[in-house]
Amino acid sequence: MATYETEIHTGGGGWQPDEPLTLTLANRTDVVPENGAPSTGTTVSWSGDAGNGTVTFFDNGSSFQGTAQFPNEGPVGYRGTRVD
């Protein structure tokens, strides 16, 4: 599991704080270790009623960059820094 402080980037507004993102992913093996973060180059995509996005992790999972789109909004830049 890993938690990230996130920011969104809108066209004219620059980077603005957004809600924290917490990841827990496991299948046959841990994608996100119980006490860790995704490895560099891991890409996560999601889609659902709450929005969609794609992010790629860097620096041993300490940060990510990508895009997201939330309900009734246009696509935005999306980035985060690991806090837990």
C-alpha positions in Angstrom: 0.0 0.0 0.0 1.2 3.5 -0.8 -0.4 6.9 -0.2 0.3 10.0 -2.4 -0.4 13.7 -2.0 -1.7 14.6 -5.4 -2.0 17.7 -7.7 -4.0 18.4 -10.8 -3.0 20.7 -13.6 -5.7 22.7 -15.4 -5.1 24.8 -18.5 -5.0 28.2 -16.9 -4.8 27.4 -13.2 -1.4 25.7 -12.9 -0.9 22.9 -10.4 -3.5 22.8 -7.6 -3.7 20.4 -4.6 -6.1 17.5 -5.0 -7.3 14.6 -2.7 -4.8 12.0 -1.6 -4.5 8.7 -3.6 -4.0 5.4 -1.8 -3.0 2.3 -3.8 -3.4 -1.3 -2.9 -2.9 -3.7 -5.8 -2.3 -7.4 -5.6 -2.9 -10.4 -7.8 -0.7 -13.5 -7.8 2.1 -11.3 -6.4 2.1 -7.8 -5.0 2.0 -5.1 -7.5 2.2 -2.6 -4.6 3.8 -4.3 -1.6 2.0 -4.2 1.7 4.5 -1.8 3.1 5.9 -0.2 -0.1 5.2 1.5 -3.4 5.1 0.4 -7.1 8.4 0.0 -8.8 9.7 2.5 -11.3 8.0 2.2 -14.7 4.8 0.6 -13.2 1.8 2.0 -15.0 -1.7 2.0 -13.4 -4.9 2.8 -15.3 -8.5 3.0 -14.0 -11.9 3.7 -15.3 -15.3 3.9 -13.6 -18.1 6.2 -12.4 -15.7 8.2 -10.3 -13.4 9.0 -13.2 -10.5 7.6 -15.2 -6.8 8.0 -15.5 -3.4 6.6 -16.2 -0.3 7.2 -14.2 3.3 6.0 -14.4 5.6 5.7 -11.3 9.1 7.0 -11.0 12.0 7.1 -8.5 11.3 3.7 -6.9 7.6 4.7 -6.5 8.2 7.9 -4.7 6.3 9.9 -7.4 3.9 9.5 -10.3 2.8 11.5 -13.4 -0.1 11.1 -15.7 -3.5 12.2 -16.6 -7.0 11.9 -15.0 -10.5 12.9 -15.8 -13.2 13.3 -13.1 -17.0 13.4 -13.6 -18.2 16.5 -15.4 -14.7 17.8 -15.9 -12.2 17.8 -18.7 -8.9 15.8 -18.6 -6.1 17.2 -16.4 -2.5 16.6 -15.7 -2.2 14.4 -12.5 0.9 14.0 -10.4 1.7 12.8 -6.9 4.4 12.4 -4.3 4.5 9.5 -1.8 3.8 10.3 1.8 3.3 6.8 3.2 
